[in-house]
């Protein structure tokens, strides 16, 4: 079975690499130290500090594995691959909800970089799927979990 490719910007890959480095060099050591301290408390069968530290260790190791996989299978989206007048991965798109909604701007990124709080939505999200390949001025119907939403694309950067 082929491994999943993670499309992302160069900055997104660098951010993942920094997180991976932090987990390997700082967080891992902190968790090992917590486990060592918790062991010194005695009976491990009733030691909540030990259980908590082991759970955190499992989380950290799982995140390291996930990040290594994402970085290994990253496909960097190059600026020159993107059409300047079309909504594509790596572009910011501004649209207005019809008939009289607010203006919203999102940058469409790969799932590894998605962070809705920073205005970065995954190319797998319903909004991004509906907008990809569209141009300024087009009206698009977006299927969302909350129902249909009609939008007009105002700008693409």
Secondary structure by P-SEA (a helix, b strand, c coil): cccbbbbbcaaaaaaaaaaaaaaaccaaaaaaaaaaaaaacccccccaaaaaaaaaaaaaaaaaaaaaaaaaacccccccccccccccccbbbbbbcccbbbbbbbbbbccccccccccbbbcccaaaaaaccccccbbbbbbccccbbbbbbcccc
